[in-house]
Every structure is written in structure tokens, then in C-alpha cells.
Amino acid sequence: MWVRAQVRGWQRRDGFDKMDLYTRGTLHCLVWMSIVAQVLLPLTRPVRASDAPVALIAGTVLLALAQGICSTPLVARGLESYLGNGTVDRRLAALGAALMLASIAGLLAIGAHTGPEKFPELPLALSAAILPFGTALVLIAPLWMSPVALTAVAVGAGGGAALAGGSGPFVLRTILGMAFTIGLIAVTVRISAWSLGVMSRLRDAQDVKTRLAVAEERLRFGRDMHDVLGRNLAVIALKSELAVELAQRGQPTAMDQMVEVQRIARTSQQEVRDVVRGYREVDLRTELLGARGVLRAAGMECSVQGDGGQLPVPVQSALGWAVREAATNVLRHGNPQRCAIRLETSPDGVRLVVENDGVTPDTAAVPGVSGGSGLHGLRERLASVGGSLEAGPAEGGLFRLTAAVPLPPPRTTAASAPEKV
């Protein structure tokens, strides 16, 4: 049951958590495997048969265990320091270094009692003694510093083996064995930590990407709400003012205007639901007819040329939002009497032009006309299909909004393609 629970827990982890657990587990296993070697090698038959004091052997074993206990948190904090998530306590690092040197000294003392040549496991024990603190040092110190420091320790251990009576080949074998261990530590540990760091940065990048996607969706939703409600609220305000004036005059048509306000409000409510559900699609022909009806209801002369029925759906949607935004701005700003909407289609692209009169000198400074949130969102919509938007005062006291969208080249069919000879 316990094994099954552990397997299920492992399967529920994501890729980074698995990589993190594997890397940390590997480093700690490396440390404690060396501790086991330090504990067992001093208990081999050559050591037991020698005149080495029991207290020296026991002390060396206890030093190995203490080194493991100290190196475990030191390696964990060293990895966090390498990843930039914390620092390492210098006192803990100094204690780890002291325990390493004490373990090496204890092993050399045992070798002096047994004779280095009669204790052939001594080079392996010395290599095991340098590994726990060396693993942490590779993570803490700069890349060039840890091999230099550990190599100095290896040379010192070789000198100690020579003082203990070891021959030249034995001393050389000791130094080479410890140098190999140092190289193994420097390469394996550093690459493992580097891989974990890359995975951590990838996860951070994925988190940033997710947050950006959420922010973009919020901006899109806000833009859709503005586009959906802007025109309808402007019409509601206009018809409400008209209903008030008609009611003050005692005209019975005020009731008709309020009924129309009620209808538009209910339509707006349904459109908001559609936006929230993400099911709203803008139809260009519908928007053109709706803009003409709304502007004429507001007492303006409005002409529409073209319907864009043959345009691709994304282009129709983008231009439909352009018609909606333009009609909203015409209702909100200035005192227009006439408005002309033209849809000009060519093989290379399509251009929507909306012109209205009644432009006042300060119209260009009104938000939503020259650089408001409505036109900013509309530029984003057009940019998604490769289009562009221009809006501003034109000659003759007009205000002109121009939206241009390129069209993809027509596909050539197999029948129209020239036959190969």
C-alpha cells in the first residue's frame, strides 16, 4: 500500500517537480553513499588486524556520520543558493569543511597504523571523505574555485599518505583517485544543478506566459464589453432624452421611444451574456444595416455602399467592429447631420470609410475619437488580421475613419493551372 501511494504521488507530480525531486534525491544519495563507504572501509580486516586504537576507528566512523548529517542540509541550501532562492550559512559551510578535513586526518591516521600498502582501500576511503562537502562546495563556490580548493585538499591527502609510509605509486594512486572524484563531483553536480535551474526558469516563463494570457483575455473582455455596450448605451441615452422632451410636450410618442429603450436594453443584456460566454460573432452586413438604422433613428442622413458578403469571416468580424465603433463615435461626438459608409473591395484588400459632418474644432481631443480606448481596441482587432486604422478630421469639416484590411490571394484551382508538358 505504501509503495502504491508513493507511485501515485509521483504520477501526480508535474515535470518540474519530478526533475526537482530526482535531482535533490540524487545529490543526497551521492552524499550518503560516500558516508556508507567511509563507515565500512575503516572496519575492513586490515584495519581490525592492525594496532589501530578502537577509539581512533570509532572516532573516524563518528566523524563520517557527522559529516553526512552536516552535509545533508548544506547540499540542500547550496542548491537553493545556486538557484537564487537563498544563501548558505557560512558557519555551516565551515563546519562541513572542518569535518571533511578531520575525516581525512582520521583515515590517514588509521593508514599509518595499518601501513598504507596493507590498507589498499585507503584511496577509496579518502575519495569518499572528500565527496560530501565537495558536493556542497561545487554548488556554493564559483566554478573555478571548488576544483582548485578540492585539488589542494587531494594533494595534501597524498602528502599525508606519503608521511604515513606510502610508496610513490601508492601516493600517486591516492591523488589520482581523489582527483577523479573531484572531477566527477564538479561535472555531475554542476550539470544537475544547471539542468534544474533551466527547468526552473522554464517554469517561471510558463507562469509568466499564463499570467500574460489571463491579462490579454481580461483586456479582450473589457474591449468587447466596451464595443458591445458603447453604441447601445449611446442610443439609450439619446432616445431617453427624446422621450423626456416628447413627454414634456405631452406627445404620446414618448411611450414608443421608451418601449424602444426597453428593447435596446434587453438586446444589450443578451449581447453581454453572449460576450461572457464567448459565443458572439460580428456579421458585417448586420452591423452595416444596424448602423444605418441607428443613425437614421437619431435624425441623420446615412448612406451605406457595399455589404462585404463575400469577405472571409475574420475580415468581416474585424470590419463589423469598425462599423460599430464608428457609429458609436458619430452618435457621441459633434453635431452630425449626414454620415456616409463605404465599403471598397479590391483584389488586394478591402477598405471601410466612414465620414460624417458636424465636426467641432475640439472633436479631435475628445476621448474615443482620436485615441480613446474604443479606437485603441479597434486597432488591435484590425491588427489581428493584418489591417490598419486611420481616424481624424478631413477636408470640408468632415471626420473620416478608414479601416484597411489586406485580402489573401485567391487560390488557383487545378483546372485553371497550366498543364505540364
N, C-alpha and C positions, 0 to 999 in steps of 0.2 A: 504493500500500500504506500509506503513512504517513497519507494522508487517511482511508482506511478505518479504520485503527486509531484515529485521533482521533475519528471518528464513533462507533465502537463504545464508546470510553471515555466519550464524552458521554452516550450512551444508557444506560450502566450507572449513571450518577450519579442520586441521588435529587433531589427537587425543591429542597431547600435547597442542596445542593452546586451545582446548576445556577444558582440565584439568586446564590449567593456568587461563583461564577466569573464570571458575567455582570457583576455589579456591580463587582468588582475590575478586570476587564478593561476595562470602560467608563471607569472613572476613570483608569486608566493610559493608555488610548488618548487620552483627552482631554488628558492632560498632554503626551504625545509629539506629538500633532498640533500643539499650540501651539509645541513646540520646533522642529518642522519649519518652521513659519511663521516663527519667529524666525531660523532659519538661512537660509532662502531670500529673505526680504524685503530684508535688507541687501545681497543680491547682485543686486538688480534693476538695470536700465540707468541710472536716475537716480543711483544710488549709485556705480556704476562710472564714470560720466561726470563725477563731481564730483571735487573735490580732496581728498576724504576720505582720510586715510592708510590704507595697506593694513593697517598694524598695528592701527589702530582697528577696521577691519572684521573682521579676523581675531580680534581680542580679543572683539568683540561676539558673533561666531559661537561662539567657545570658551566664553564666559560662558553662552550659551544651552544648549550641550551640558552644561556643568557643572550648570546649573540642572535639567536633565532627570535627570541622574544623581543629584543630591541629592533631588529631589522624588519620585522613584520609591519609595525606602524610607520617605520622610516621609509620603507618602499612605497607604502600607500600614500604617504604625504609627499614623497618625491614625485610620484606620478601625478598627483594633483598640482604640484608646483610646475611640472613640465607642461601641463595642460593649461596653466594660467589661472587655476582656481584657488590658489592659496600659497603659503610659504612653509618652509621647513624650520622647525626649532633647531637652532644651532647647538643647543645643549644635547639634544637627542642625537644629532649627527656626530658630535664629539664623543658621546658615549659609544656609538656604534664603531667609530674608528678605534677607540681605546680597546674595546672588546676584541676587535679583529687582531690588533697587534698583540694583545695578551694571549689570544688563542694560538697565534703563530709562535709566540715565545714558548708557550707550554708544549706545543708539538716538537719544537726544536730541542727543548729540554728532555723530552722523552726519547727523542732520537739520539741525544748524547749518551743517555743511559744504555740504550739498546745497541748503539752503534748504527750509523746511517746505512751501512751496507747490509746489516741484518734486519733493517726495517724498511723493506722496499716500498711499502705503502706510504712512506713519509711524503714524497712529492704529491701524491694524490690527496693526502690529508691537508697539506699546505694549500693546494689549489682550492680545496673545499672551504678552507678557512677564509680565503680572500673573497669568496663569491658573495656571501650575504651583504656585507657592507658595500662591496663593489657594485652590486645591482642598484643600490640606492644612490651611490655616488655618481653613476652614469646619468641618472635622472636629475640630480641636483646640480652638479658642476657642469661647466661648459664642455663641449665635445672634446676639445683637445686636452683639457686638464685632467679628466678622470683617467685616461690611459697612461699619461705621464706619471701621475701620482701612484697608480697601482703598479706600474712597471718599476718604480723606485722601491716599492714595498717588496716586489718579487726579487729584485737584485739584493735587497737587504736580507731576505729569507735565504737566498742562495749563499750569501756570505755567512749567515748563521749555520747553514748546513756544513759549510767548509770548516767553520770553527768547531762544530760537533764531531769532526773527524771524517767527513765525507770526502771521497776522491773527486778528482776533476770531472770525470764523466757523470758521476752522481750529482754534483753541483750543477753541471750544465743541464742534466735532465730535469732537475728541480726547477731551474729558471725557465726552461722552455715549456715545461708543463704549466707553470703559473702564467707565463706569457700567453699560452694558448687559451687558458681560462679567461684571462683579461680580454683577449680579442673576442672570444665567444660572448662575454658579457656585453662589451661595447657594441657589437653588431646586433645581437639578438634583442637585448633590452631596448636599445635606442630605436631600432626599426619597429618593435612592437609599440612603443610609446608614440612614435611618429604616426603609425597607422591609426592608432586610437585618436590622436589629435586630428587627423584628416577626417575621420568619421564624425568627430565632434563638430568640426566646422561645417561638414555637410549637413548634419542635423540642424545646426543653427541656421544655415542657409535655407533649409527646408521650412523651418519655423518662420523665418522672415518672409519667405515666399507665401506661406499660408496667411500670415498677417496682411501682406500686401493684397492678396486675393480677396480677403474679407473687406479691407478698406476700399478696394476697387468696386466690390459689389455694393457697399454702402453708398459710394458716390453714384453708381449707376442707378440705384434705387431712388436716391434723392433727385437725380436728374429726371428720372421717369415720373416721379411724383410732381415735379415742377412742370414738366411738359404736359402731363395729363390734366392737372388741375388749373394751370395758368389761364388757358383760354376760357374754360367753363366758368371759372370764378369771375373773370372779367365780364363775361356775358351776363352772369347772375347779377353782378353789381349794376351793369348798365340797365338791364330790364327792371331791376328793383327801383332804380331812380326814375325810370319811365313810369312804372306803376304808381309811385308816390305822386308824381306830377299829375297823372291822369286821375288819381283818387282825389287830389286837392281840387281838381276842376269838376269833379262829380261825374267823370266819364265811366260808363260801365265796362269799357275795355280794360280797365285796370285789373279786373279779375282775370281776364285772359292772360295778361302779362305775368301775373303771379302764378297762374297754372303752368305757364311756360318755365318760370323759375323753378317751380317744383319738379317739373320733368327733367330739366337740366341737372338739378341737384341729385335726383335719383340716378341719372345716367352717370354723373361723376362718381357717385358711390359705387356703382358697378364697375366702372373703369379702375377705380382704386383697388377693388378686390382683384381684378384681372392683373394689375401690376404686381400686387403682392404675391399672387400665385405664379407669376412669371409666364402667363399664357397670352399676353397682349401682343398682337401683331398689327402694325400700321399698314393700311392699304392706301396707296397714293390716290387712287380715284375717289375713294370715300372721303379722304381728307380735303381734296380739291372741292368736291361738292359741299362738304361741311363748311369750309372756309367761305365759299361764296354765299351760302345760306346765312351764316352768322353775320357776315359783313353787310349783306343786304338788309337783314333784320335790324341792324344798327343804323340804317338810313344811308348807307353808302352805295355808290355805284361800283359794282365789282364785275369784272370780266375775267373769264378763265379760258385759256387756249391750251389744248392738249390734255391727255389723260394718263399717259405713261403705262397703258395696259400691257405692252409687250416688254417692259423692262424686267430685268432679273429681280427676284424678291428682295434681296438685301438692298439693292438700289432704291426700289420702291419704298421700302421701310425708311431709309435714311431721308429721302426727299419728302416722304409723308410727314416726318417730324419737322422738316424745314418749313413746310406749308403751315403746320400748326403753330410753330414759333412765330412765323411772320404774321399770321393772322392775329395772334395774341398781342404782338407789338403794335400792330395797326390800331387795335382797339384801345390800347392803353395810353399811347403817346400821341401828342399833337391833336389836330382837329381835322382829320382827313375827310374828304368828300368822295374821292374816287380811288380805286385800287385796281391794279391790273396784275394778273398772274399768268405768266407764260412758261410753258414747258417746251424747250427747244431740244430736239433729239437729232443727233448726227451719228454716223458710223463709229466715230471715235469716242463719243461721250454724250452726256445729257446735261442740260443747263436749266435750272429753275430760276426765274427772275420774278421778283415781287416788287412792284413800285406803287407808292401811294403819295398823295399830296398832303398839304396841311402840316408841313414840317416847320417847326419854330426854330429860331437860332440856337436855343439851348437843348434841342432834342438830342443832339449827339452826345450830350453829357448825361442823359438820363440812363440809369442802370437798366440793362436789358436791351438797349438799342445799340450802343457802341461796344460794350464789353461786359455786359451783365452775365449772370450765371446761366440764363437761358441760351444765349448765343455761344457761350463757352461750352455748354453741354452739347449744343448742336454741332459745333466744330469737332468735338470728339466723335460724335456719331458719323459724321461725314468722313473723318479721317479713317475710320474703321473700314470703309470701302474705297479708300484712296481719293476721296473728294476734298474739296476746299470750300471756304465760305468767305464772302466779302459783304460787308454791310456798312452803309454810311450815306450821307447826303449826296444827291446828284444834281445835275443841272435842272433849272426850271423849278426850283423849290420842291423837288421830289426826294423821297427817301427810297433807296434801292437796296434790296437784299438779293444776292446772287449766290446760288449753290451749284457747284460744278462737280460732276462725278464721271470719271472715265468708264468706258464700257469695254469688256473683254472682246478681243477679235472674234468674229464668227468662226465657228468650227467648219472645216471643209469636210464634206462627205465623201464617201468612197466613189460615188457616182460622178462627182464633179472633178475628182482628181485625175490628172492626165495618166493615160495608160503607159506602162513601161514597155519599151520595145525589146 
